[in-house]
Amino acid sequence: MRRFSLYIALAAVLMFAGSNAEYQGKNKFGVDVFTMDLDLAEEKRFEEVTAFYKDTVIQVLDQYMSLIPAPILILA
């Protein structure tokens, strides 16, 4: 359950944060690299990162939501 909460928090950050990041490719470990302008307003900083990962986050959340039994979803 803790891991699920972590993914929800990550999704919220990616979905609701904003940025003027610029995708720079991947580093030597294969991790995506972005350049962010920290002088921008907080809600603008992660817009590019959010757009880059949007489909992945939605897919992960859909998979997790499919694991939650319907009666629990109705209560929420």
HUHUNOR-V381609 format. One record per helix or strand. SS is the DSSP state (H for helix, E for strand). FROM is the first residue (numbers start at 1). TO is the last residue. If there is no record, write none. Layout:
ss=SS from=FROM to=TO
ss=SS from=FROM to=TO
This chain:
ss=H from=2 to=16
ss=E from=19 to=19
ss=E from=22 to=26
ss=E from=32 to=35
ss=H from=42 to=44
ss=H from=47 to=67
ss=H from=70 to=75
